[in-house]
Amino acid sequence: MLLAIDIGNSHIVLGCLNGDTITKTLRIVTDTKKTEDQYAAEIKGIFDFSGVDCRGFGGAIIASVVPPVTSALRRAVKRLTGISPLMVGAGIKTGLNIHIEDASELGADAVCVSVAALAKYGAPCAVIDLGTATKILVLDHSGTYIGGAIAPGVAISADALTSRASLLPSVSLDAPKRAISGVTAEAMKSGIVFGAAAMVDGMLRRFKAELGMPLRAVATGGIAPSIIPHCAEKITLDENLILDGLRLIYEKNRK
């Protein structure tokens, strides 16, 4: 069994994979102040609660966009599983051709979801990753990563709105029944949810125009289920895309 870990800015996703089947997906909160001991205890606790044997893994791989957490979590995983995790980063084989000005700027998460999207959906393809940030990544007709766009995440935007406007309440990311509303909370939901969906639609149309060709679209990330169903463009929702990418990269690099 493979332990695939995605260290994101908000959450750490722990995926247990048996071959290409994801048997369990567990989440803990990312905290840059936690020590190796704290992460080891937390992961052991959630594994025990979920019936996962820490010593039952044959391999492990980590993708991280939070450097202060990476070392502590890597050591915690080694203590719990007895395995030194493979790290997605410089020197690792991914099979992804990257054509941007500075390839080192591309995050490990973007590499993983691009590898998985290319393998599962082909090219050309746009990958919409709706998490702490909203990232739309583009693979051209040859499957080469050529760049994309980055915007503030939906939750970050909503938090900024309520923190900077004292009369506006905090709202959930549930879509309202109508785009036009005379109720403040519902009007905020309209702007946040439908506005994010419209942004995704608009960026996809711009990308298609720049490329001059049709573009498949796949969406992933924790906030994607709240936004993608309200998009007008045809977009496939794949919540486990990064775990599939981690598995594919692990398979390319295991001895």
NUMARKE-842716 format. One line per 4 residues: their letters; for each residue z negated, x, y of N, C-alpha, C, O, CB. Coordinates in steps of 0.05 Angstrom, whole numbers. Last residue first. Glycine has a CB too. Layout:
% NUMARKE-842716
A) Z,X,Y,Z,X,Y,Z,X,Y,Z,X,Y,Z,X,Y; ...
//
This chain:
% NUMARKE-842716
KRNK) 143,246,40,153,267,23,158,256,-5,167,271,-23,134,292,22; 164,202,92,146,209,70,159,229,51,183,228,47,136,184,55; 202,188,130,188,213,133,169,220,110,159,243,109,172,213,158; 224,139,121,242,161,128,229,188,127,242,209,124,255,156,155
EYIL) 179,108,115,196,113,92,216,135,97,223,150,78,211,87,85; 160,106,168,144,119,147,162,126,123,160,148,112,121,101,139; 201,75,190,198,103,199,181,118,179,187,142,173,184,104,227; 192,26,164,218,40,161,216,70,169,228,87,156,239,26,179
RLGD) 139,14,182,145,18,153,171,34,149,172,52,133,147,-9,139; 148,9,237,130,30,227,135,35,197,135,58,189,101,21,231; 181,-36,236,191,-11,246,174,12,237,185,33,229,192,-11,276; 147,-75,217,170,-68,201,182,-41,210,191,-26,193,192,-90,204
LILN) 111,-75,260,102,-67,234,125,-60,215,123,-41,200,84,-89,221; 144,-95,300,134,-67,303,123,-57,276,126,-34,270,113,-65,324; 155,-148,283,177,-128,286,166,-100,286,178,-82,273,193,-134,311; 127,-194,275,119,-170,260,139,-147,263,140,-130,246,114,-177,231
EDLT) 150,-237,302,124,-227,311,115,-201,298,98,-188,309,103,-249,306; 207,-255,324,199,-238,301,173,-224,309,173,-203,320,221,-217,293; 252,-303,343,224,-294,346,216,-280,321,217,-291,299,205,-319,351; 315,-297,372,300,-299,347,272,-288,352,268,-266,363,314,-282,325
IKEA) 346,-336,421,329,-312,416,314,-317,390,301,-338,386,310,-307,440; 394,-360,462,387,-360,434,372,-334,428,383,-312,429,413,-362,416; 369,-383,526,385,-365,509,376,-366,480,353,-373,475,382,-335,520; 328,-413,546,353,-426,541,371,-409,524,387,-420,508,367,-432,568
CHPI) 259,-413,526,282,-399,536,308,-414,529,309,-428,508,284,-370,524; 215,-433,502,224,-447,527,248,-433,540,256,-440,561,201,-448,546; 200,-401,459,210,-428,454,221,-443,478,235,-463,475,188,-445,441; 181,-354,487,208,-355,476,217,-383,469,241,-389,473,209,-338,451
ISPA) 126,-361,503,147,-361,522,175,-366,510,190,-382,520,148,-334,535; 89,-360,462,83,-378,484,107,-381,503,109,-400,518,59,-368,500; 106,-320,427,106,-348,418,101,-368,440,109,-392,437,85,-352,396; 98,-272,460,125,-283,455,124,-312,445,141,-328,454,138,-266,434
IGGT) 50,-247,465,55,-270,482,81,-284,477,87,-305,487,54,-261,512; 51,-204,428,31,-225,426,36,-250,442,27,-271,435,5,-214,433; 117,-188,403,95,-184,421,76,-209,421,85,-231,414,104,-179,449; 188,-204,406,164,-197,392,142,-194,412,146,-197,436,168,-172,375
AVAR) 256,-227,398,231,-224,413,207,-219,396,206,-229,373,227,-250,430; 324,-211,401,301,-215,384,276,-210,401,275,-192,417,302,-197,359; 392,-225,410,366,-222,422,344,-228,403,345,-249,389,364,-239,448; 459,-198,414,437,-212,399,411,-207,413,408,-187,428,436,-201,370
LPMG) 508,-206,460,484,-190,454,465,-207,438,455,-228,448,471,-179,480; 578,-198,477,555,-214,468,532,-196,460,537,-173,453,563,-233,445; 598,-155,533,600,-164,505,576,-182,498,556,-181,512,601,-140,486; 589,-125,579,615,-138,575,619,-147,546,642,-147,536,637,-118,582
LEAK) 544,-101,598,556,-90,573,584,-101,568,601,-88,556,538,-97,550; 535,-133,643,538,-104,646,552,-92,622,568,-74,624,511,-91,650; 530,-184,619,551,-179,639,556,-149,642,579,-141,645,543,-192,666; 485,-176,587,511,-183,574,534,-178,594,555,-168,585,511,-213,566
FRRL) 446,-167,627,453,-146,607,480,-152,594,496,-133,591,431,-144,586; 446,-217,652,454,-193,667,462,-171,648,482,-157,653,431,-184,685; 426,-249,611,453,-255,622,463,-230,637,487,-224,636,453,-280,640; 376,-227,604,395,-225,583,423,-230,592,442,-217,584,387,-246,561
MGDV) 353,-240,654,358,-212,647,377,-209,624,394,-191,625,331,-199,640; 351,-297,648,367,-284,670,373,-255,664,395,-246,669,352,-287,696; 315,-304,605,343,-314,604,360,-300,624,382,-291,617,343,-345,610; 269,-280,628,281,-269,603,310,-278,601,328,-262,595,265,-278,578
MAAA) 261,-315,671,266,-287,675,279,-274,651,298,-258,655,239,-273,682; 251,-363,644,275,-361,660,282,-332,667,305,-325,668,271,-377,687; 202,-350,620,225,-356,603,251,-354,619,271,-343,609,223,-385,592; 171,-344,666,175,-321,648,199,-325,630,215,-307,626,150,-316,631
GFVI) 173,-397,685,183,-375,701,189,-350,685,209,-337,688,163,-368,723; 148,-425,645,176,-430,649,189,-408,666,212,-401,663,181,-457,662; 96,-400,653,110,-401,627,140,-405,631,155,-389,620,98,-425,610; 85,-400,710,79,-377,693,96,-378,668,110,-358,661,49,-376,685
GSKM) 101,-450,730,111,-425,742,108,-401,724,125,-384,723,97,-420,768; 73,-484,696,102,-485,698,113,-459,709,132,-448,698,111,-509,717; 21,-470,706,31,-466,679,62,-466,680,75,-450,666,21,-487,660; 18,-488,759,15,-459,753,26,-453,725,40,-433,722,-14,-452,755
AEAT) 24,-542,752,45,-528,767,43,-498,762,63,-485,761,41,-534,798; -24,-552,725,2,-556,711,25,-542,725,43,-532,713,8,-586,708; -60,-541,766,-61,-526,741,-35,-528,726,-26,-508,714,-85,-535,724; -44,-580,806,-44,-551,811,-43,-535,785,-26,-516,782,-68,-543,827
VGSI) 1,-631,798,-26,-622,791,-26,-591,792,-9,-579,779,-35,-633,763; 53,-645,804,36,-648,827,7,-640,823,-10,-643,840,37,-676,837; 108,-610,777,82,-623,773,67,-624,800,69,-605,816,66,-608,752; 166,-596,741,156,-605,768,130,-620,764,129,-640,750,177,-623,782
ARKP) 170,-588,688,172,-564,705,161,-571,733,149,-554,746,201,-554,707; 126,-621,642,148,-621,661,147,-596,678,126,-584,682,146,-646,679; 85,-608,608,105,-627,598,130,-627,616,152,-632,607,93,-655,597; 71,-537,606,66,-564,615,89,-582,605,109,-573,594,65,-565,646
ADLS) 52,-491,554,72,-501,571,66,-530,580,56,-545,564,100,-501,557; -6,-450,556,8,-473,545,28,-484,564,23,-485,588,-13,-495,537; -36,-407,573,-7,-404,573,7,-426,558,29,-423,548,1,-377,560; -88,-433,617,-78,-422,592,-47,-419,594,-35,-427,614,-85,-441,568
VSPL) -113,-411,682,-100,-431,664,-92,-417,638,-89,-392,637,-76,-444,678; -160,-408,735,-148,-395,711,-137,-417,693,-148,-438,690,-170,-378,696; -142,-439,799,-158,-435,775,-144,-418,754,-120,-414,755,-166,-462,763; -138,-420,867,-123,-426,842,-141,-420,818,-153,-399,816,-97,-409,841
LSAR) -164,-405,912,-164,-434,906,-150,-441,880,-149,-464,872,-152,-449,929; -157,-350,918,-183,-360,911,-184,-389,904,-202,-398,890,-201,-355,934; -113,-308,893,-112,-333,907,-138,-349,900,-140,-359,878,-86,-350,899; -122,-263,863,-115,-259,891,-114,-285,907,-113,-284,932,-89,-245,892
STLA) -134,-282,812,-154,-264,825,-148,-260,855,-166,-254,871,-154,-237,811; -90,-313,798,-116,-326,802,-136,-308,816,-154,-318,830,-127,-334,775; -50,-273,798,-47,-297,814,-74,-310,819,-80,-317,842,-28,-317,800; -68,-236,760,-65,-228,788,-63,-252,807,-74,-252,829,-39,-210,792
DASI) -64,-267,714,-90,-257,723,-89,-249,753,-108,-255,768,-100,-233,706; -9,-274,711,-26,-297,714,-54,-289,724,-65,-302,741,-29,-312,687; 8,-220,703,17,-235,726,-1,-260,732,-8,-265,755,46,-245,722; -17,-210,654,-24,-194,678,-16,-209,703,-32,-210,722,-11,-166,677
AVGP) 10,-246,621,-19,-249,625,-28,-234,650,-45,-243,665,-34,-240,600; 63,-225,625,57,-252,633,28,-256,639,20,-268,659,66,-272,610; 70,-158,652,66,-177,631,58,-205,641,48,-207,663,45,-167,611; 119,-135,698,91,-141,692,89,-161,670,105,-180,668,76,-151,717
AIAG) 177,-104,664,165,-121,685,135,-125,678,126,-120,656,180,-149,686; 232,-64,651,203,-67,647,192,-84,671,198,-78,694,188,-40,645; 294,-57,615,279,-65,639,249,-69,632,243,-77,610,291,-91,652; 335,-6,589,327,-34,591,313,-39,617,319,-27,637,310,-42,567
GIYT) 368,40,544,350,33,565,343,4,566,345,-10,545,363,41,592; 398,51,499,409,60,525,391,53,548,398,59,571,436,47,529; 401,69,433,383,58,453,392,69,480,393,93,484,353,66,447; 457,52,393,444,72,410,425,59,430,433,39,443,464,90,424
GSHD) 490,19,365,462,21,356,446,42,372,424,48,364,461,27,327; 539,12,385,537,33,365,508,36,354,503,52,336,545,60,376; 531,-26,425,547,-33,401,546,-13,379,550,-20,356,576,-37,409; 462,-12,445,490,-18,449,505,-23,423,493,-24,402,504,5,465
LVLI) 401,-41,455,416,-24,436,445,-31,439,452,-55,436,406,-27,406; 350,-47,503,378,-53,496,389,-31,477,387,-7,482,396,-54,521; 291,-84,517,303,-59,508,331,-65,498,336,-86,485,287,-45,487; 245,-107,560,270,-115,547,287,-90,542,296,-77,561,285,-136,565
KTAT) 177,-119,565,198,-99,562,222,-111,548,219,-124,528,187,-74,547; 122,-135,600,146,-148,589,168,-127,589,176,-118,610,154,-173,605; 57,-110,580,81,-109,598,103,-125,584,102,-129,560,90,-80,604; 27,-132,540,14,-126,565,35,-122,587,30,-131,610,-3,-100,563
GLDI) 83,-166,516,56,-158,512,42,-154,538,45,-170,556,54,-133,494; 141,-179,491,123,-192,510,94,-186,503,82,-200,486,128,-223,509; 200,-150,485,172,-145,476,153,-156,497,150,-144,518,167,-115,471; 262,-162,463,244,-171,484,215,-168,473,208,-183,454,250,-200,493
VACP) 318,-126,451,292,-131,440,273,-138,463,269,-122,481,281,-106,424; 386,-138,441,365,-136,461,338,-143,447,336,-163,434,370,-154,486; 442,-106,410,418,-123,408,399,-117,431,397,-95,441,403,-117,381; 506,-99,378,488,-95,400,464,-115,399,467,-137,389,502,-96,427
AGYK) 471,-88,315,477,-82,343,503,-95,351,520,-100,334,478,-51,347; 420,-116,270,445,-102,277,448,-99,307,430,-105,323,468,-118,267; 374,-137,249,392,-155,263,418,-142,272,436,-156,281,378,-165,288; 345,-98,220,344,-126,212,365,-144,224,374,-163,212,317,-137,219
ALAA) 355,-48,242,357,-51,213,359,-81,205,374,-87,186,333,-39,200; 347,-58,297,372,-48,288,377,-53,258,398,-60,249,375,-18,294; 293,-74,296,314,-92,305,341,-84,295,357,-101,287,314,-95,335; 268,-26,279,267,-50,262,288,-70,270,301,-82,252,239,-64,265
VSVC) 279,9,321,287,16,294,288,-9,276,307,-13,261,268,37,282; 255,-20,363,284,-15,364,294,-8,336,315,-18,327,290,8,383; 201,-18,349,214,-44,350,245,-41,350,259,-58,340,205,-61,374; 193,39,352,189,24,327,204,-3,327,217,-10,308,159,19,323
VADA) 204,52,406,219,65,384,217,48,359,238,42,346,209,93,378; 165,23,431,193,16,436,211,28,415,230,16,406,202,27,464; 119,49,413,123,21,406,152,13,410,163,-2,394,105,3,423; 124,100,436,126,97,407,131,69,398,144,64,379,100,108,394
GLES) 166,100,496,141,96,481,145,93,451,166,84,443,126,73,492; 205,147,527,206,123,510,181,122,493,175,140,478,231,123,493; 202,196,551,190,174,565,189,148,548,174,130,554,205,168,590; 232,231,522,203,232,518,189,210,532,165,204,526,193,259,527
ADEI) 284,226,539,277,211,515,246,211,510,236,194,497,291,223,491; 309,218,599,287,233,587,276,217,563,261,198,566,264,238,608; 357,187,603,354,213,618,332,230,606,335,254,603,348,207,647; 381,165,539,369,160,565,363,187,578,364,208,564,344,142,564
HINL) 396,150,482,413,161,503,402,152,530,413,134,542,442,152,499; 378,159,416,368,152,442,384,166,464,387,190,464,338,160,445; 384,135,352,398,151,372,390,142,400,393,118,406,430,150,369; 338,134,301,347,120,325,360,140,344,348,161,351,323,106,339
GTKI) 316,158,258,343,148,254,354,134,279,376,124,278,343,129,231; 266,183,260,267,154,263,295,142,257,297,118,251,260,147,292; 224,235,244,251,224,239,250,194,242,234,180,228,262,232,211; 186,270,293,187,251,270,215,240,268,229,236,288,167,228,274
GAGV) 185,300,338,189,314,313,191,295,289,197,304,267,166,332,308; 141,261,377,160,283,376,161,295,348,140,300,336,153,304,397; 122,201,341,124,218,364,144,240,361,161,238,343,96,229,371; 78,169,302,104,165,313,105,181,340,90,175,358,111,135,318
MLPS) 42,203,253,42,194,280,71,192,290,87,210,286,26,213,298; 10,189,191,34,199,204,35,187,233,29,164,236,60,192,188; -59,201,177,-37,183,185,-14,199,197,-17,218,211,-47,162,204; -87,227,121,-81,235,149,-56,219,157,-35,222,146,-75,266,150
IGTL) -134,190,82,-106,197,88,-103,205,117,-114,193,135,-87,173,82; -182,168,72,-177,194,60,-149,204,65,-140,224,53,-181,192,30; -197,121,97,-177,119,76,-173,145,61,-162,145,38,-150,111,88; -238,134,134,-240,110,118,-221,110,94,-229,101,72,-233,86,135
RKVA) -223,183,158,-250,180,146,-251,156,126,-263,158,105,-271,176,167; -173,170,178,-175,191,158,-202,189,143,-203,192,119,-173,219,171; -187,131,216,-170,123,193,-172,144,171,-174,137,147,-141,120,201; -215,164,252,-228,142,239,-213,133,214,-225,127,193,-232,118,258
RRLA) -174,197,270,-196,209,255,-212,187,240,-221,192,217,-216,224,273; -144,159,298,-132,174,276,-153,186,258,-151,186,234,-114,197,287; -179,142,336,-171,123,316,-159,138,292,-163,130,269,-151,103,327; -185,188,368,-208,176,356,-200,157,333,-213,157,312,-224,160,377
STVP) -131,197,384,-145,216,368,-169,204,353,-173,209,330,-155,240,385; -118,148,414,-102,158,392,-119,176,373,-120,172,349,-78,173,401; -142,134,461,-152,122,437,-141,135,412,-153,134,390,-145,92,436; -116,160,503,-145,164,500,-157,153,474,-178,161,465,-159,152,523
PVVS) -61,141,496,-69,168,488,-99,171,485,-108,185,466,-60,188,507; -32,89,479,-57,92,493,-69,119,484,-86,120,466,-78,69,486; 9,76,447,16,79,476,-9,83,493,-9,80,517,33,55,486; 24,94,380,4,90,401,17,94,429,33,112,433,-19,109,398
AIIA) 29,83,312,44,85,337,25,78,360,11,58,358,69,65,338; 16,111,249,5,101,274,26,104,296,39,125,299,-21,115,282; 9,103,179,25,111,201,15,97,227,7,74,226,55,104,196; -7,120,111,-15,108,137,3,119,159,11,142,158,-44,112,144
GGFG) -12,108,40,-1,121,64,-10,106,89,-19,84,87,29,123,62; -38,80,2,-24,105,-7,-12,120,16,-2,142,13,-2,97,-26; -101,48,2,-76,54,15,-64,80,4,-78,100,-1,-80,56,45; -151,36,-16,-129,26,-32,-102,32,-20,-81,22,-30,-132,-3,-35
RCDV) -197,46,10,-186,68,-6,-162,60,-23,-153,74,-41,-208,79,-25; -210,-2,34,-203,21,51,-190,43,35,-173,58,46,-227,31,65; -188,-63,12,-201,-38,3,-191,-15,19,-168,-8,19,-195,-34,-27; -200,-124,43,-182,-101,42,-198,-76,33,-218,-70,45,-168,-96,69
GSFD) -226,-172,56,-221,-165,28,-202,-142,24,-187,-142,4,-211,-189,14; -242,-182,107,-216,-193,99,-208,-186,70,-187,-193,60,-194,-183,117; -290,-156,111,-290,-185,116,-264,-197,105,-264,-220,96,-293,-191,145; -272,-103,104,-290,-115,85,-290,-146,87,-289,-159,67,-319,-105,88
FIGK) -241,-98,151,-229,-95,125,-246,-108,104,-236,-123,87,-224,-65,118; -280,-103,190,-259,-124,189,-243,-122,163,-234,-142,153,-239,-120,213; -312,-58,179,-323,-85,178,-302,-106,176,-305,-125,160,-339,-90,204; -277,-15,186,-289,-20,159,-300,-48,157,-297,-61,137,-312,0,154
IEAA) -267,-21,240,-245,-25,221,-256,-30,193,-246,-47,179,-226,0,220; -318,-10,260,-305,-36,266,-283,-41,246,-280,-64,236,-294,-36,294; -329,42,242,-347,20,235,-333,-7,238,-336,-25,222,-372,21,251; -287,70,267,-289,70,238,-306,47,228,-300,33,209,-301,97,228
YQDE) -299,62,321,-274,51,310,-276,50,279,-267,30,267,-250,68,318; -348,89,324,-346,60,330,-321,48,318,-322,26,307,-348,56,360; -333,142,311,-352,127,294,-351,97,298,-352,82,279,-381,137,300; -298,154,353,-288,154,325,-306,137,307,-297,122,291,-285,182,315
TKKT) -316,109,407,-315,135,393,-303,131,366,-298,109,357,-343,147,391; -290,73,463,-301,74,436,-297,101,423,-277,114,428,-288,52,419; -263,72,511,-290,84,511,-302,86,483,-323,100,479,-309,68,528; -217,44,507,-215,73,510,-242,87,509,-243,111,507,-201,79,536
DTVI) -203,-6,464,-225,3,482,-224,33,484,-231,47,464,-253,-8,473; -170,-62,439,-168,-34,448,-189,-27,468,-192,-42,488,-139,-28,459; -196,-105,390,-191,-100,418,-189,-70,423,-205,-54,413,-214,-112,436; -159,-116,330,-184,-110,344,-176,-103,372,-153,-97,378,-199,-86,330
RLTK) -129,-154,278,-129,-145,305,-157,-138,314,-176,-152,308,-116,-166,324; -86,-154,219,-113,-156,232,-112,-144,259,-96,-126,264,-134,-142,214; -48,-181,170,-47,-170,197,-73,-175,211,-82,-198,213,-23,-183,213; -27,-171,102,-48,-179,122,-42,-166,148,-31,-144,150,-76,-170,112
TITD) 22,-162,78,2,-178,64,-20,-188,82,-31,-209,79,-9,-163,41; 88,-157,87,63,-154,102,43,-173,90,45,-198,92,68,-160,133; 133,-125,45,118,-150,50,92,-143,65,77,-126,57,112,-164,23; 160,-81,28,168,-92,54,154,-119,60,163,-133,78,199,-96,54
GNLC) 103,-54,-2,132,-53,0,141,-63,27,130,-54,48,145,-69,-22; 54,-82,29,60,-76,2,91,-77,-1,102,-99,-3,46,-97,-18; 16,-68,86,42,-73,75,44,-64,46,37,-42,39,64,-60,92; -25,-88,136,-25,-79,108,1,-87,95,7,-111,94,-50,-91,93
GLVI) -35,-69,203,-18,-83,184,-20,-71,156,-17,-47,153,11,-83,193; -71,-78,259,-73,-64,233,-57,-81,213,-64,-103,206,-103,-61,224; -65,-69,327,-57,-86,304,-57,-68,279,-45,-47,278,-28,-98,309; -105,-70,382,-96,-53,361,-90,-71,337,-107,-86,328,-118,-31,353
HSNG) -91,-94,449,-101,-97,422,-90,-75,403,-70,-63,409,-93,-125,410; -76,-74,499,-95,-95,497,-108,-97,470,-132,-102,467,-83,-122,504; -41,-31,491,-60,-30,514,-81,-51,512,-104,-47,522,-45,-34,540; -38,-15,420,-28,-25,445,-49,-25,467,-72,-19,462,-17,-53,442
IDIA) -25,16,364,-45,17,385,-33,9,412,-18,25,424,-58,46,387; -11,-5,302,1,-6,329,-22,-6,349,-36,-26,352,20,-30,333; -7,19,237,-25,13,260,-9,15,286,4,36,291,-49,31,260; -4,6,170,12,10,194,-4,1,218,-13,-22,218,40,-5,192
LLM) -15,28,107,-30,18,131,-14,26,155,-11,50,161,-59,31,131; 14,9,46,16,24,71,-1,11,92,0,-13,96,46,26,79; 0,17,-24,0,0,0,0,18,25,-12,39,25,-25,-19,0
//
